[in-house]
Amino acid sequence: MNKSIPIVSVIVPNYNYAKFLDQRIASILNQTYTNYELILLDDASTDNSAEVLKKYQDNPHVSQIIINEHNSGSPFKQWMKGISLAKGEWIWIAEADDLCEPTFLETCMRYIEMDKGNTSICNVGSVYIDSKGKNINRAVQTWEKNEKQVSAISFDGKKFAEFILYWSNKVPNASGVVFRKEYALRIQDPTWTTMRYCGDWLFWFEMVLQGNAIQVYKILNYFRIHNSQTSKGISSGQNIVESLKVALYIRKKIPSIGYDKSRQKYGREARIIRHLKDKAIQNKIKKEYQQMLHSSFLKNYLYYKLHRHLRFLPMISSEEKEKKKALKYSRILE
């Protein structure tokens, strides 16, 4: 590591991923961009994670290894612990079970430099891998034809929030993102740290309100997906509840998001709820839905279905049309 202050702080928050740690840390230490520090955090794992992490205590890149005595109860609280300890101007949350290409940091930092000081986040393309590191034939991001023809686009952050992030989390994996530390520390509302499934979505929203969002159309990140975790959030419906909380939060922060767009968003969530297999959980989530939104579940669902059928009409908004609006406030970096 450069003995001066590092430009990037790489934070590895870990909980019970001992079997992935060596491979993960190797993917960081093999980066072609070398001006970084490495902060290793363990959230009171019950496996041999602490033992694995301590093997790296003499590595020149490793600045801190912190082993919690008690579990924090939130991966996002671990994020903030790492951010507060970081010395770098830029942060990379390298999740303990994910992997990356050796050129990940070099690529992100090159595009950040091209953005001339306006960047809040820089997000690369990802693919899913399973527990054995094999690619899963399932898209993390779906890129349109015009996006495949360029390497990177810098979006105006506020327009990215309004026209893209409101609909869904288009920054699906922290391991594929480099972001500005200063902006993260400016976030006053701690709501995102209290969430289990959608805290990162809310965090990216708060970040892009402060600067540009760079989207890099290259696969440089490998997002390990665990079926047990994913199915738990979906089957319990709590990911949907948190998604609605994010939608309400964003609309409060961006008053220009109108009635029509909100009804479509709520209707889409209603459609997801209708597909929950457990009827008891479905009814429970419906009640929470109506209490939060003070709005009819059925009417919103029908409103969404109607607008999906009529989205070819110019006056009908849709997620696809909204993205085109965001592109009007962007510039191609390469």
N, C-alpha and C positions, 0 to 999 in steps of 0.2 A: 504493500500500500504506500502511496505517496505520503511522506512524513508531514506534509502540510495538511490543512483541513481537507478531507475528502469531498468530492463534488456530490457523490451519491452515497446514501446510507441504505444498505440492504438489510432488511429485517426479516428474520425467519421465525414466525410464531408457530410453536409446535405443541401438539397435545396428542400423545399416544401414537405417533407416527415414526417410531424408532426404525422400523424396517425400511422406511423410505429416506431417512435422513442422509445417509452417506451419498446416495445417488443425487439427492437434491443439492447438497452442499457442493458436491463435485461440479454440478452444472453451473453453480455460481462462481466457484474458484477458476473455472475454465473460460470465463468471459474474456473476450478480446479487449474490452474496455476495462481498465484496471484501477482507475482512480475512485475507489470505493472502500467503505468500511463494512464489516459484516457483524450484525448484532443478532445473537442467537437467544431466543426466549423459549422457555418451557413452562407450560401452565399446569404444573404439578401432575405430570404424567404418571401413570401407574405401570408403564412398561419400562424398558431400560433406556429411554430417551436421554436422560441426564448423563448417563455413562457415555453414550455415543457423542453427545455434544461436547463433552469435556475433552474428547480426543483432539479437538480443534483449537484448544485454548492457546496454543503457542503459534498458531498460524498468524503471519503478519497482517492479514486482512481482518482478523477477528478482533474487534475492539471490546466487546462485552459478551459474557454469557450469564444470563440470569435465570435461575431456577426458582419458580414460585413454590412456597411451602403449601399454599392453598390455591385451589382452582378459582380463577376469577369469575367463571360462569358465563363469560362472553368472549368470543374471538375478537370482537371489535375493541374491547377494553385492552386486549393485548396489542392491537394495532396502535392505540394511543400511547401505551407505555413505550413502545418502540420509537414512535415518532418523537416523543418528548426527550428520549435519550439520544436521538440522532444528531450528528454533527454536520451532515451534508445538507446542501441546498435542495437536493432532490431525494425522494424516497421510493424504494421499491419494496413492496410487501411480497416477498417470495414465499408463498405458502409451502409448508414443510413436505407436502405430498406431491407437489407439482414438479415439472421440469421445464427446461427452456433450451433454445439454441445458443451456442456460444456468442453469437452476434447480437443477442437481444439488447443488452445495454448500449452497445456501440450504435446500433440502429436508432434506438429511442433518443439518445443524446444528440445524434446528428440532426434528427428532425426538430428537436427542441431548439437547437441552435439556429436552424433555418427559420423558425417561427419568430425569431428576434425578440425574445423576452416576454412574449405574450401568453406563453403556455401555462395551463393549469394541470392538465393531464395528458399523457401520451399513451395510447392503448394500441397494442398489436393484435393480430389475429391469433386465434387459439384453435386447437383440436382436442377432443376428448380422448383420454387414455383410461384403460381399466387398471385394476390393482396390480397387474403384471407388466404394465407399461405398453400394452398393445393399443393401437388406434381403434377407437370405436367409430363405426360408420354413422355418425350423427353430427350435424353441424352445430357448432357453438355460435358462429355468426353466419348469416346468410348475406352474401355480398351481391349487389346488383351489377349488371353488365358494365355500367359506366365506372363503378368503383374498381372493378378488376383491371381497368385500363390505366389506372394511375397507381402510384406507390403509396402516397399519403395525402390526406386532406386535413387542413386546419379549419375547424368550425368555430364561429363565434360562440362562446360558451353559453351565454344566456339563450340564444336561439336553439342551441343543442339541447338545453334543458327543456325548453318549451315545446319544441317540435319533435324531439326524439325520446329523451329520457322520461317524459311524462307517460308515454305509452308502455314502455317496458325498460328493463335494465339492459342497455346496449353496451355496458361495460361489465361483462358477466364474470370475470375472474381477475382478482387483484394481482395475481402473479404475472398478468400480461400488461401491467400498467406502471409507468413511472410518473410521479406527481410531485408538485411543489410543496415542500415542507411548510413554508411560511403561510400558505393558504389553508393548509390543514389545521394549523394552530389558531387560525382566525375563527374557526367554526365555534360559535358560542352555544348553540343548542345541542345538548348531548343525546337527543332522542335516538340517533342512529346507533349509539353504543348499547342501547337497551334491547335492540332487536336480535333475533336469532337467525332469520333467513334473509331479510331485506335491508339490513343495516348498511351494507356496502352500496346498494342502490342510492340510499339517501345520502351517503357520504359523497358519492360522485356528483350528485345533484348540487350539494353545497359547494363542492370544489369548482364546478364549471360555471357557477354564477360569478366567479372571480377571475376567470381567464379562459383562453381558448382550449378546445378539446381536439387533440390530434388523433385521427384514426389512421393507423398504418395497415395497409392491405397486404400484409405478409404474415405467414404462419411462423411464429417464433416462440410460441408458448404451448405447453402441453398440460392441459387441465385434467387432473385425475378425478374421476367421478366415482363416488361410492354409492351403490344402489341402496344400501340401508338408510343412509342419511337423506338421499333424495326422496325415497318413498315415504319416509317418516313425515317430511314437511308437506308432501302432497296429500297423503292419506289423512293426516290430521286436519288439513285445511288451514293451518296456521300461516303458511306462506301466503295464502290468499288474503287473510286478515291483515298481515303486514303490508301486502301490496296495496290494499285499500288505504291504509294509513299513510303510505308514501304518496298516493294520488291526492289525498286530502291535503297533505303537507305542501306538496308542490303547487296545488291550485291556490292555496293561501298565500304562498310566496310570489306567485305569478298571476295576478288578477286578470290578465288578458286571456287566460284560458276560460273559454265561455261555456255556456250551458250545453250546447250541442256536443262539443268535444267531451265534456265530462260525462254526459249520458252514455256516449259510446264507450268510454273507458269503463264505466260502472257496468254497462251491459255485457262487455266482454268478460269481466270478472264473474258476472252472474252465470254466463255460459260455462265457465270453468267449474263453478260450484255445482251446477246441474250434473256434471260428469263425475262427481265424487261417488264412489261405490257404496260407502257406508252411509245409509240413510239417516242414522242418528247423528252422525257428524255433519252431514249435509244440512240437516234442519238446524243444528246448533250454529253453523256458520251463517246460514240465512238470517237467523235472528241477530247475530252480531253485525251482519251486513246492513240490515235495516236500521239498527240502532245507531250505527256510525254515520250512515248516509242520509237518514230521515227520508228515504226514497223507496219506491216500490221495486222489489226484486224482479217481478214478472214484467212490469212495464219497461224497465231498463233493458231487460233481456230482449224483449220484442223490438225495442227501439234500435238496439244494436243489430239484430238480424235484418231489420228493414233497411238500415243504412248500408249494411254489407251488400245487399242485393242492388242498392241504388248508387253505389259508389262511383259508377261510370258517369254520373251526372256532375257537371262542373261545380254546382253549389254544395254538394255533399262532401264533407271532409272525411279523410281516412288517414290511417297511419302512413300509408305509402305516399299520399299527397303531402302530408306534413313533412316527411323527410325531404321531399323536393324543395319545400319552402326553406328548410334549414340549409340546403345546398346553395341557395341564393346568398347566404351570409357566410360563405366559406371560400377558401382559396386552396388551389392545388400546390403542394409543396414540392412534389416531384412526380 
